[in-house]
Amino acid sequence: MWNTIFFDPILNLTLVLYRAFGNNLGWAIVGVAVIFRLLLLPLVKKQTNMTRKMAALRPQLDALQKKYANDKEKLSQEQVKLYKKSGYNPLGCLFTTIPQFLLVIVLFQVVRSMGTGSIDSARVYNFIEPLFAVTDGKITIDLMFFGLNLDKIYWKDFTNKLSIEALPYLCLVLLTGISQFFATKFTQIMQNPQKALKKKEKKKKKEEKELSPEDLQENMGKSTAYMMPLLTIFFAVNMPAFITLFWVVQSFMLVVQYVLLDWDKSKAGIQNLISTIKNRKQLEEKVEKKK
């Protein structure tokens, strides 16, 4: 059932793109990643709306927690009432996240299967099979992309990790982390450009003062923004190049998704970002003149 509903349709779509791009697996990977990120826009939009509703409800939820701190049952009842009144569904994000997660898994499996260099013709639809030459029940896939063999693994297949031959694969590995970091920072900057660009000020905090939940969440977000790209690079060095290419495209399309979902806010965010940079430069120039 998994193959019939998910794997085979996406595999055949990828094969069509592979053929359309002149038997180029790299561009086929890019194409299928772009198509499915665009198809997921309605689910992502719904998830984003739920997240925003939850953020808007946070002050009221905090007030309920303080008011009914000693009555968990009453607290639960009041929270349910608040959710119904605002139209927020606590399981809404779950229902939108699971399909996205499943599709990413399927795409990963399809890309991995094509990266082996051959496809079982039994998995190919009858109206698509004539587009390819079938030998012994297999369709051969060209793994070259801009001079790179997409089946090669940087850490495994190169003795000299800094050789001229290995450097393009190293760059692709590093690009997975860089693209993920950029995608994360982009969304943060678009949400609050002034806060994202302001200079960090070192403040001494008293030992007895505890961090607020907002501070903890912000610190966790900053840690994740740096840790996840590093972990991605750590895994990417042991992955075939076609997987790292797939990750790079996915990160790029996350930025595109964000812009398309809220173009007005993204446009305003970019304008505010430019204004903030200009204002900061002008302020620095004034300070330098006074010196």
Protein Blocks (a to p, Z undefined) as FASTA:
>chain_A
ZZmmmmmmmmmmmmmmmmmnoopaklmmmmmmmmmmmmmmmmmmmmmmmmmmmmmmmmmm
mmmmmmmmmlmklmmmmmmmmmmmnopafklmmmmmmmmmmmmmmmmmmmmmmmnopacf
klpcfklmmmpcceehiacddfbeghiafkbcfklmpmblmbmklmmmmmmmmmmmmmmm
mmmmmmmmmmommlmmpccddddddfklccdfklmmmmmmmmmmmmmmmmmmmmmmmgcf
klmmmmmmmmmmmmmmmmmmmmmlmmmmmmmmmmmmmmmmmmmmmmmmmZZ
